[in-house]
Amino acid sequence: MSAHIPLSSLVAADKDRTFQCQPSATLAKTTCPYCGVGCGVDVQIEQVGVGGQTQIKQVNGTSDHPANFGRLCVKGSKLRETNGLDGRLLSPKIQGQDVDWHKATEHVASKFKQIIAEHGPGAVAFYVSGQLLTEDYYVANKLMKGYIGTANIDTNSRLCMSSAVSAYKRAFGADAVPCNYEDLELADLIVFIGSNAAWTHPVLFQRIERAKKLNPAIKIVTVDPRQTGTGEIADLHLGIKSGTDTALFNGLLNYLQQENKLDQDYIDANTEGFAAALACSKEWSIDKVAQVCDIPAADVATFYQLFAQSERTISAYTMGVNQSSSGTDKANSIINCHLASGKLGREGCGPFSLTGQPNAMGGREVGGLANMLAAHMDIDNPQHQQLVQSYWQSPAIPKRIGLKAVDMFDEVHKGNIKAIWIMATNPMVSMPNRGKIASALEKCEFVVVSDCVAKNDTLAMADVVLPATGWSEKNGTVTNSERRISRQRSILSAPGLAKHDWQIICDVAKAMGFEQGFNYAHPSEIFREHAGLTAYQNAGSRALDLSALQNISEKEYDRLKPIQWPITQDNPEGTARLFAGGEFFTASKKAQFIALQPKAPEVTTSEAFPFVLNSGRIRDQWHTMTRTGKTAELTGHIDRAFVHMHPLDAKSNGISEGDFVVLSSAISAKYLETNSTQKVVMPVKLQKQQRRGELFVPIHWSASNSSSSAVAALYSDATDDISGQPELKHTAVNVDLCHFSAHGQLFSRNKLNHNLLNQIAEYWTEVPIEQGSLIYFATNHADVASELQINLPLCTEWFSSQHKSDGGEIRNTFALRDSVIDLVLFADANAPMMDVNWINSLLQQSTLDDQQKSALLRATPDPAFAQGRLVCSCFKVGENTIVDAIKQGCDSVDKLGDKLKCGTNCGSCKTELKQLVKSHIFGENITILDAELKPLQTGT
Ligand code: SF4
């Protein structure tokens, strides 16, 4: 068998290596602001002109950062391109009017004070974000819990991993991830559950891909209703029916017992509750699991054998497990199997919650969730209440948990919360039940939003907006999925009037009269206080312990190397793994098995809503696209929202590839009458990897860039009872075919007003391109070109061609402004989409020759621009180019890389390259047999 060769062993060959974290004049070291992998980023900086401004010249992965060892995915590698000042919020505003900071701060403070005086502290709330740095989070939590005196502060991390947190707490007595990234390279078996790591944690996925390539004996199993790119490296894919994870892992527990694969010594010495958990799993035979999960029994058996036989196993899970009304149980069902087989607390083992956001864990460390105090202490523990209050010397401390995200907005909607401050997040797009969120914010007496961007769907609802610094300006720490604290460093100065979030919060706190607790001059002072609280009366009773950092100087803080907590006098270099000694943080010091009965999702399908809707992320976008949506380099891969549907489901509903459909659910219908932005209309993409009866939509689009692609409108308030995490992976929807007389593309050098887009089209999505923007549209408007001509008087010369085609009328138009091409329109019932690069090349020119004009009117692109859909964002390689190369003999990803360079930089596209090779070498295609068309079962 080949050896496991973790990346760290190659770098660690130089024993004297020290992490080079001190910025120089031209190089700064910081951390990526996107996903929970927490990659280190080297930023090369340059001065523009003599004594001019500092700007970012280039970004690279930090070669000795233990999360990424020099790698960055496509999102990280485009940080320079998305970091411009366009679209930034640069000044505080009250009711849309610019004001100075004094006025804004006083206004926010006095409104909060007034509402607290009239209605009590429970009438105000903060909704914060995993995008904040730990220092920002710390002071926000301190203000709300220690000074205002309520626990009504919750974070968008509630939507991401709160079920994983609840499960860790139930099992281990602490929100403590036991393992680390290196364990993924040391495992014999990696089980991905509800995770498309290839797209959502790309650098981590590539570390695993590399480990498997070096050691093919490593087995990989994917458990997911969808077969995604992650499955490209899997030995076995279990395409379970949505929501049946607990049944699968109950069955595994039963199997381990039946096959004598339990680690009885570990169970006896280190755990409690095994008998009850086993009793619950008894009924879950392989056959029953196969039936309930709707997968072949042989595959279930293979998975169970692999788990039982593998000495070292990691189960890595993300939102597919967590975003469920039984997410905590699902995570505990996984943990049960690790406890039962002793696969915990040693190399290559553990149940591993992969965090979505860059600082979800840092937020939890300082009490960013409504059910926690700072430093992982419990609100319902009087000793912890006293401890935190005495450390803070604060006037108040909450005695009961506050409102979790869904409940918080529910109380806003009911009018019980009268002031809410939303920081660095966009709940209008990310929270379920968009209609209710919109209605709640409309009704709310006082809405404050602090953000680094000027426009998004939530900012549009604010009474006061406060400009915050963004990545490259912020200064503080973040904690990634493996408990590793890294520095985000301030490289550029704050633009306009933007301030750091911790400064904004402290200024408001002081304006509210809380002078004592918020006098910090530098984030290192906040970090020291935070580290001190983790150490305060700890003595090994709490997992989170940063005692070795509680006295670090500002200089040491600036030089802080990436380090995993706990960081104590005994382990000043941090701690790679937890629970090696078999002691946990429960009262008995033993890990707890949880007895579990699988639960069905809360919203089930019906005749009216027969499809299960799943949602998730795409490769090149982050959250609600306010940053990654700014550059054509990241929108080129997938440029508009879509709904994936199985070809058989499509055929039985009379739907074809590219048809537009309306998606509706019981909850979206409720708000549709009063708010048209609740409508969800998208083109269909046929996907045979999709399970029958299940659909998938991406989560990123909003009213800021599309007429009708905000899918949060479809999701209900269903949450996990324990964690409060919303069920964003499962709701029931209907799909109706949408008829439009024409659809097409509108390219514009200048940004078009969204009101005009609403006038010309029922559906539209706006995409940035190099030379302006591209609007995909679908319409029943009789004459889009004339409508544009009326509304765009600065375009003075219009050229049109009009003729009949099989599908109906074709109308191609372009317009000149000051004799320069400004706008191009292709509208047709069945037109193929034109290559964006072709139009970009024309928009770059000041004048067009007759041949180019004629080509535009005939919609016949120059053959040089026939690349097709962008697959490799780094080297701009399109699908058609790749397919041509495959046909010419490039039958592997490596050969494609040699010929076209695709996949050779960030590697994010490698799973798609593999899929293209497979489908074009092995000729996989979609054939539909009428015999396969079965009616859908509802009630799932
Ligand atoms: Fe950033 Fe990509 Fe690394 Fe995640 S994997 S931290 S998005 S570079």
Residues whose N, C-alpha, C, O or C-beta is under 5 A from the ligand:
A	BS01	SF4	C32 Y34 C35 V37 G38 C39 L72 C73 K75 G76 H201 P202 V203
